[in-house]
Amino acid sequence: MKTNYSVNDLSKHLFWDVDISMLSFENSKEQIIYKVVEFGLIKDWNIIKEIYNLETIKAVSLEFRSLDVVTLSFLATIFNINKSEFRCYKLKQSNLNFWNY
């Protein structure tokens, strides 16, 4: 893992709900990756690509419980995998709401 960056180099709007001084790239990997793929800018994506490799981002992303449809499509395309391999896709399919009947 490269340490040329600090969490402060990521966009400030990503971590409005947490104390950014408590985050580290090593200990907060899942939270950081989630915030960047869902709400980050392209500069944020490039930073986490350098810090973590694409395989790490893929492994973490596959386990997210929720992703919006655009993010899910983006990640499936980047990683060249089917959307159905993502945990969030499987959970969405099994949780039917009123309008799906």
C-alpha positions in Angstrom: 0.0 0.0 0.0 1.4 3.4 -1.0 1.4 6.1 1.5 2.0 9.2 -0.7 -1.4 10.4 0.2 -3.3 11.1 3.4 -7.1 10.9 3.9 -7.1 14.7 3.8 -6.3 14.5 0.1 -9.7 13.1 -0.6 -12.7 15.4 -1.2 -14.0 16.9 2.1 -17.6 16.2 1.2 -17.1 12.4 1.4 -16.5 12.4 5.2 -19.0 15.0 6.4 -20.4 12.5 8.9 -17.2 11.3 10.6 -14.1 12.7 12.2 -11.6 12.5 9.4 -8.7 12.5 11.8 -9.8 9.1 13.0 -9.6 7.5 9.5 -6.6 5.8 8.0 -6.2 4.2 4.6 -5.2 0.9 6.4 -7.8 0.7 9.1 -10.8 2.3 7.3 -10.4 0.7 3.9 -14.0 -0.4 3.4 -15.5 2.9 4.5 -13.1 4.9 2.3 -13.7 2.8 -0.7 -17.4 2.9 -0.3 -17.5 6.7 0.1 -15.3 7.2 -3.0 -17.1 4.8 -5.3 -20.5 6.1 -4.3 -19.9 9.9 -3.9 -16.3 10.6 -4.9 -14.9 12.6 -7.8 -12.5 11.2 -10.4 -9.5 12.5 -8.5 -10.7 10.5 -5.5 -11.0 7.4 -7.6 -7.5 7.9 -8.9 -6.1 8.3 -5.4 -7.7 5.1 -4.1 -6.6 3.2 -7.2 -3.0 4.2 -6.3 -3.4 3.5 -2.6 -5.2 0.1 -3.0 -4.9 -1.9 -6.2 -7.9 -2.7 -8.4 -8.1 -6.2 -7.0 -8.5 -4.8 -3.5 -11.2 -2.4 -4.6 -13.0 -5.2 -6.4 -12.9 -7.5 -3.4 -14.2 -4.9 -1.1 -16.8 -3.6 -3.5 -18.2 -7.1 -4.1 -19.2 -7.3 -0.4 -21.1 -3.9 -0.2 -24.7 -4.3 1.0 -25.9 -1.4 -1.2 -24.7 0.5 -4.2 -26.7 2.8 -6.5 -27.4 1.4 -10.0 -25.0 3.7 -11.7 -22.1 2.8 -9.4 -22.9 -0.8 -9.7 -22.8 -0.6 -13.5 -19.6 1.4 -13.4 -17.8 -1.1 -11.1 -19.1 -4.1 -13.1 -17.7 -2.5 -16.3 -14.4 -1.5 -14.7 -13.9 -5.0 -13.3 -15.4 -6.8 -16.3 -17.7 -8.9 -14.2 -21.5 -9.5 -14.1 -23.6 -7.4 -11.8 -25.0 -10.5 -10.2 -21.6 -11.2 -8.6 -22.1 -8.2 -6.3 -23.7 -8.9 -2.9 -25.8 -5.7 -3.2 -27.3 -7.0 -6.4 -28.3 -10.3 -4.8 -29.7 -8.6 -1.7 -31.8 -6.2 -3.9 -33.3 -9.1 -5.8 -34.3 -10.9 -2.6 -35.9 -7.9 -1.0 -39.1 -7.4 -2.9 -41.1 -4.3 -2.0 -44.8 -3.5 -2.4 -44.6 -2.4 -6.0 -42.9 -5.6 -7.2 -45.9 -7.8 -6.6 
